Amino acid sequence: MLSIFLLKLDWKELLMGHEEWSFILEIILRTAIMFLTIVIGLRVLGKRGVKQLSIFELVVIIGLGSAAGDPMFNKDVGIVSSIVVFIVIILLYLIVTYLIAKNKKLEQLIEGKPICLIEEGEFSIENFKKENLGSDEFFAELRLKGISQLGQIEKAIEESSGEISVFYFEDKDVKYGLPIMPDSLDHPLKNIIQEAHYSCTFCGFTEEKQIGNAGNCKKCKKDEWILASNKKRIT
């Protein structure tokens, strides 16, 4: 059955659609032209890496990619029209960039603004809620920077590009803080069985506790705690 199916299959239509084999040469030429157009366009936009792009710049890149992709293989889309789209997008980018440089409010509206997520070893809860950032994802970002507990951090700021900037306490100033190693939050406590420093699993607020009921966090009013860590960063 399979062999009969393969024999009846229209291989030309499967591989080339409704185009002729000669269109391959045209695709090569179209792709080469659009590739050069992309290189020139990105050269005009600058040399920033993907993680450094703001949302506005990412939209521009996506727009350029869409304009460049269709004429590479679609016979109905002319190269000139795509190059015109490129020129318009780049001109709009340059105009908006100029206006952003002149107007701080417009810059914040289009590109967003840096947000403090951690201050003095604790979450800035209201700011953290505004961001679509899960705690596991955020902790992974911090671990990649060699951080094992929040008490090592003086401030952590999410930049408009989405990157996390971290400012550290000096070793002598490192505080007790919420551990962020994998599985460290898996077994929260509501009753304290040994005197020590404990951190709120929700906001990172840390204090010394006595044996007995752990009580509610003074900052966020949650009631789950884990043993805090005062481990220093290893650099």
LOMAR-150677 format. One record per residue: chain; residue in one letter; residue number from 1; x, y, z of N, C-alpha, C in turn. Coordinates in steps of 0.1 Angstrom, whole numbers. Example, Ala and Ser with C-alpha at 12.3 -4.5 7.8 and 13.67 -1.06 7.14 Angstrom:
! LOMAR-150677
  cadena  residuo  num   n.xx   n.yy   n.zz  ca.xx  ca.yy  ca.zz   c.xx   c.yy   c.zz
       A        a    1    132    -57     78    123    -45     78    132    -33     78
       A        s    2    128    -22     71    137    -11     71    129      0     79
! end
This chain:
! LOMAR-150677
  cadena  residuo  num   n.xx   n.yy   n.zz  ca.xx  ca.yy  ca.zz   c.xx   c.yy   c.zz
       A        m    1      8    -12      0      0      0      0      9     13      0
       A        l    2     19     13      8     28     24      9     35     27     -4
       A        s    3     39     16    -11     46     18    -24     37     23    -34
       A        i    4     24     19    -34     14     24    -44     12     39    -41
       A        f    5     11     42    -29      8     57    -25     20     65    -29
       A        l    6     32     60    -27     44     68    -31     45     70    -46
       A        l    7     41     59    -54     41     60    -69     31     70    -74
       A        k    8     19     71    -67      9     81    -71     11     95    -67
       A        l    9     20     97    -58     23    110    -52     29    119    -62
       A        d   10     24    131    -63     29    141    -72     41    148    -65
       A        w   11     53    143    -68     65    148    -61     68    162    -65
       A        k   12     65    166    -77     68    180    -81     59    190    -73
       A        e   13     47    187    -72     38    196    -64     41    195    -49
       A        l   14     46    184    -44     50    183    -30     62    191    -27
       A        l   15     72    191    -36     85    198    -34     84    213    -39
       A        m   16     77    216    -49     78    229    -55     64    237    -55
       A        g   17     53    230    -51     40    236    -51     36    238    -66
       A        h   18     32    251    -69     27    254    -82     38    260    -91
       A        e   19     50    261    -85     61    268    -92     69    258   -100
       A        e   20     77    263   -110     85    255   -119     99    254   -112
       A        w   21    107    244   -116    120    242   -110    129    254   -113
       A        s   22    127    261   -124    135    272   -127    134    283   -117
       A        f   23    123    283   -109    121    293    -98    131    292    -87
       A        i   24    138    281    -86    148    279    -76    159    290    -78
       A        l   25    163    293    -90    174    303    -93    169    317    -89
       A        e   26    156    319    -91    150    332    -87    150    333    -72
       A        i   27    147    322    -65    147    323    -50    160    326    -45
       A        i   28    171    320    -51    184    323    -47    188    337    -48
       A        l   29    184    343    -60    186    357    -62    178    366    -52
       A        r   30    165    363    -50    157    371    -41    162    370    -27
       A        t   31    167    358    -23    172    356     -9    185    364     -7
       A        a   32    193    364    -17    206    372    -16    203    387    -15
       A        i   33    194    392    -23    191    406    -23    185    410     -9
       A        m   34    175    402     -4    169    405      9    179    403     20
       A        f   35    188    394     19    198    392     29    207    404     31
       A        l   36    211    410     19    219    422     20    210    434     25
       A        t   37    197    434     22    189    444     27    187    443     42
       A        i   38    186    431     48    186    429     62    199    434     69
       A        v   39    210    430     63    223    434     69    224    449     69
       A        i   40    220    456     58    221    471     58    211    476     68
       A        g   41    199    471     69    189    476     79    194    475     93
       A        l   42    199    463     96    204    461    110    216    470    113
       A        r   43    224    472    103    236    481    105    231    495    108
       A        v   44    220    500    102    215    513    105    209    513    119
       A        l   45    203    502    123    196    501    137    207    501    148
       A        g   46    219    496    145    229    495    155    233    480    158
       A        k   47    241    478    168    248    466    171    243    459    184
       A        r   48    232    463    189    227    457    202    223    442    200
       A        g   49    226    434    210    222    420    210    207    419    212
       A        v   50    201    407    210    187    404    212    183    407    226
       A        k   51    191    403    236    186    405    250    187    420    254
       A        q   52    194    428    246    194    442    249    183    450    242
       A        l   53    175    444    234    165    451    227    153    454    236
       A        s   54    148    467    234    136    470    241    124    464    233
       A        i   55    112    465    239    100    460    232     98    467    219
       A        f   56    100    480    219     99    488    206    109    483    196
       A        e   57    121    481    199    131    476    190    128    462    185
       A        l   58    123    454    194    119    440    190    108    440    180
       A        v   59     98    449    181     88    450    172     93    455    158
       A        v   60    103    464    158    109    468    146    116    456    139
       A        i   61    123    448    146    131    437    141    121    427    135
       A        i   62    110    424    142    100    415    137     94    420    124
       A        g   63     91    433    124     85    439    112     95    438    100
       A        l   64    108    440    102    118    438     92    119    424     87
       A        g   65    118    415     97    119    400     93    107    396     84
       A        s   66     95    401     88     83    398     80     84    403     66
       A        a   67     89    416     65     90    422     52    101    415     43
       A        a   68    111    410     50    122    403     42    119    389     38
       A        g   69    111    382     46    108    368     44    100    365     32
       A        d   70     88    372     31     79    369     20     85    370      6
       A        p   71     92    380      2     97    381    -12    108    371    -15
       A        m   72    114    364     -4    124    354     -7    119    342    -15
       A        f   73    106    338    -12    101    326    -19     87    328    -25
       A        n   74     81    340    -23     67    342    -28     68    351    -41
       A        k   75     65    345    -52     66    351    -65     57    363    -66
       A        d   76     46    363    -58     36    374    -59     41    387    -52
       A        v   77     51    386    -44     56    397    -36     69    402    -43
       A        g   78     69    415    -47     80    421    -54     91    425    -44
       A        i   79    103    425    -49    114    429    -40    114    444    -37
       A        v   80    110    452    -47    110    467    -45    100    470    -34
       A        s   81     88    464    -34     78    468    -24     83    464    -10
       A        s   82     91    453     -9     96    449      4    107    459      8
       A        i   83    115    463     -1    126    473      2    119    486      7
       A        v   84    108    490      0    101    502      5     96    501     19
       A        v   85     91    489     22     86    486     36     98    487     46
       A        f   86    110    482     42    122    483     50    125    498     52
       A        i   87    125    506     42    129    520     43    119    527     52
       A        v   88    106    525     51     96    531     59     98    527     74
       A        i   89    100    514     76    102    510     90    114    516     97
       A        i   90    125    517     89    137    523     94    136    538     97
       A        l   91    129    545     87    126    559     89    118    562    101
       A        l   92    107    554    103     99    555    115    107    552    128
       A        y   93    116    542    127    124    539    139    133    551    142
       A        l   94    139    557    132    148    569    134    140    581    140
       A        i   95    128    583    135    120    594    139    116    592    154
       A        v   96    111    580    157    106    577    171    118    578    180
       A        t   97    130    572    176    142    573    185    145    587    187
       A        y   98    144    596    178    147    610    179    138    616    189
       A        l   99    125    613    188    114    619    197    116    614    211
       A        i  100    120    601    212    122    595    225    134    602    233
       A        a  101    144    606    225    156    613    231    152    627    236
       A        k  102    141    632    230    137    646    234    126    646    245
       A        n  103    120    635    247    108    634    256    109    622    265
       A        k  104    111    624    278    113    613    287    100    605    289
       A        k  105     88    612    289     76    605    291     73    596    279
       A        l  106     76    601    267     74    593    255     83    580    256
       A        e  107     95    582    261    104    571    262     99    560    271
       A        q  108     94    565    283     88    555    292     75    548    287
       A        l  109     67    556    279     55    550    273     59    539    263
       A        i  110     68    542    255     72    532    244     81    521    248
       A        e  111     91    524    256    101    514    260    100    509    274
       A        g  112     91    515    282     90    511    296    101    517    304
       A        k  113    101    514    317    111    520    325    116    509    335
       A        p  114    128    511    340    134    501    349    125    500    362
       A        i  115    124    488    367    116    485    379    124    478    389
       A        c  116    124    483    402    131    476    412    123    464    417
       A        l  117    129    452    417    122    440    421    127    435    435
       A        i  118    139    438    438    144    435    452    151    447    458
       A        e  119    148    449    470    155    460    477    159    456    491
       A        e  120    171    458    495    176    454    508    173    439    511
       A        g  121    174    431    501    173    416    503    159    411    504
       A        e  122    149    420    501    135    416    501    128    420    488
       A        f  123    117    412    484    110    416    472    103    429    474
       A        s  124    103    437    463     94    449    463     81    444    457
       A        i  125     72    439    466     60    431    462     52    438    451
       A        e  126     49    450    453     40    457    443     46    458    429
       A        n  127     59    460    429     66    461    416     67    447    409
       A        f  128     69    437    418     71    423    413     57    418    407
       A        k  129     46    422    413     33    418    408     30    424    394
       A        k  130     36    435    391     33    442    379     40    435    367
       A        e  131     50    427    370     58    421    359     53    407    357
       A        n  132     53    402    344     49    389    341     61    380    343
       A        l  133     65    378    355     78    371    358     75    361    370
       A        g  134     76    348    367     74    338    377     86    338    386
       A        s  135     84    334    399     95    334    409    105    324    404
       A        d  136    101    312    399    111    302    395    120    308    384
       A        e  137    114    314    374    122    321    363    131    331    369
       A        f  138    126    339    378    134    350    384    146    344    392
       A        f  139    143    334    400    153    328    408    164    322    399
       A        a  140    160    316    388    170    310    378    179    321    373
       A        e  141    174    333    370    182    344    365    192    348    376
       A        l  142    188    348    388    197    352    399    207    342    402
       A        r  143    204    329    401    214    318    403    224    319    392
       A        l  144    221    323    380    231    324    369    241    335    372
       A        k  145    237    344    382    246    354    386    254    351    398
       A        g  146    253    338    403    260    333    414    254    336    427
       A        i  147    240    339    427    233    343    440    226    331    445
       A        s  148    228    328    458    221    317    464    210    321    474
       A        q  149    211    333    479    200    338    488    199    353    487
       A        l  150    186    358    489    183    372    486    191    382    495
       A        g  151    196    378    507    203    387    516    216    391    510
       A        q  152    221    386    499    233    390    492    230    402    483
       A        i  153    217    406    481    214    416    471    209    429    478
       A        e  154    216    440    474    212    453    478    200    458    470
       A        k  155    201    456    457    190    460    447    191    451    435
       A        a  156    179    447    430    178    440    417    168    448    409
       A        i  157    172    451    397    164    460    389    161    453    375
       A        e  158    149    453    371    146    448    358    146    460    348
       A        e  159    156    459    339    157    470    329    146    469    318
       A        s  160    145    480    311    135    481    300    137    470    289
       A        s  161    149    465    288    152    454    279    148    440    284
       A        g  162    145    440    297    141    427    303    153    420    310
       A        e  163    165    426    309    176    420    317    175    425    331
       A        i  164    181    417    340    181    419    354    195    425    358
       A        s  165    195    437    364    207    443    369    208    440    384
       A        v  166    219    436    389    220    432    404    231    440    410
       A        f  167    228    446    421    238    453    429    239    446    443
       A        y  168    252    442    446    254    433    458    258    441    470
       A        f  169    255    435    482    261    439    494    276    434    494
       A        e  170    284    442    501    298    437    503    296    425    513
       A        d  171    306    416    513    306    404    521    303    407    536
       A        k  172    308    418    541    306    421    555    292    426    558
       A        d  173    285    430    548    271    435    550    260    425    545
       A        v  174    264    413    541    255    403    536    245    400    548
       A        k  175    232    399    545    222    397    555    217    383    554
       A        y  176    209    379    564    201    366    563    190    369    553
       A        g  177    188    359    544    178    361    534    172    348    529
       A        l  178    162    350    520    155    338    515    164    330    505
       A        p  179    166    317    508    173    309    499    166    307    486
       A        i  180    173    307    475    166    305    462    172    293    454
       A        m  181    178    284    461    183    272    454    171    263    450
       A        p  182    173    255    440    162    246    436    156    238    448
       A        d  183    143    237    449    136    229    460    137    236    474
       A        s  184    143    248    475    145    254    488    132    258    494
       A        l  185    122    260    486    109    265    491     99    254    492
       A        d  186    103    241    491     94    230    490     87    226    503
       A        h  187     94    230    514     89    225    527     88    237    537
       A        p  188     78    246    535     76    258    543     71    254    557
       A        l  189     74    262    567     70    259    581     60    269    586
       A        k  190     51    265    595     42    274    602     45    273    617
       A        n  191     53    264    621     57    263    635     72    261    635
       A        i  192     78    269    644     93    270    645     97    260    656
       A        i  193    107    251    652    112    241    662    126    244    667
       A        q  194    132    254    661    145    258    666    147    273    664
       A        e  195    153    280    673    155    294    672    165    297    661
       A        a  196    162    306    652    170    310    641    164    321    633
       A        h  197    171    325    622    165    335    613    156    327    603
       A        y  198    144    332    600    135    326    590    131    337    580
       A        s  199    128    332    568    124    341    557    110    338    553
       A        c  200    102    348    550     88    346    544     90    341    530
       A        t  201     83    330    527     85    324    513     79    332    502
       A        f  202     70    342    506     63    350    496     71    363    493
       A        c  203     76    370    503     82    383    501     97    384    505
       A        g  204    101    374    512    116    374    515    118    381    528
       A        f  205    108    387    535    111    394    548    117    384    557
       A        t  206    127    388    564    135    379    573    136    384    587
       A        e  207    134    376    597    136    380    611    139    367    619
       A        e  208    144    370    631    148    359    640    135    355    648
       A        k  209    133    342    649    121    337    655    124    327    666
       A        q  210    115    327    676    116    318    687    108    306    684
       A        i  211    110    295    692    102    283    691     87    285    693
       A        g  212     79    279    685     65    281    686     58    285    673
       A        n  213     46    290    673     39    294    661     47    305    654
       A        a  214     49    303    641     57    313    633     50    326    631
       A        g  215     37    326    631     29    338    629     29    343    615
       A        n  216     24    355    613     23    361    600     34    371    597
       A        c  217     37    372    584     48    381    580     43    395    582
       A        k  218     52    404    588     48    418    590     47    426    577
       A        k  219     53    421    567     53    428    554     41    424    545
       A        c  220     39    411    543     29    406    533     17    399    540
       A        k  221     18    396    553      8    389    561      6    374    558
       A        k  222     16    369    550     15    354    547     21    347    560
       A        d  223     19    334    560     23    326    572     32    314    570
       A        e  224     39    314    558     48    303    556     62    308    556
       A        w  225     71    301    562     85    305    565     94    293    561
       A        i  226    107    297    558    117    287    557    130    292    564
       A        l  227    139    283    568    151    287    574    159    296    565
       A        a  228    163    308    570    170    317    562    185    313    561
       A        s  229    192    319    551    206    317    549    214    330    549
       A        n  230    226    330    555    234    342    554    247    339    546
       A        k  231    246    329    537    258    325    529    262    337    520
       A        k  232    275    338    519    281    349    510    283    344    496
       A        r  233    283    353    487    285    349    473    300    344    471
       A        i  234    301    335    462    315    330    458    318    335    445
       A        t  235    327    344    443    330    351    430    343    346    425
! end
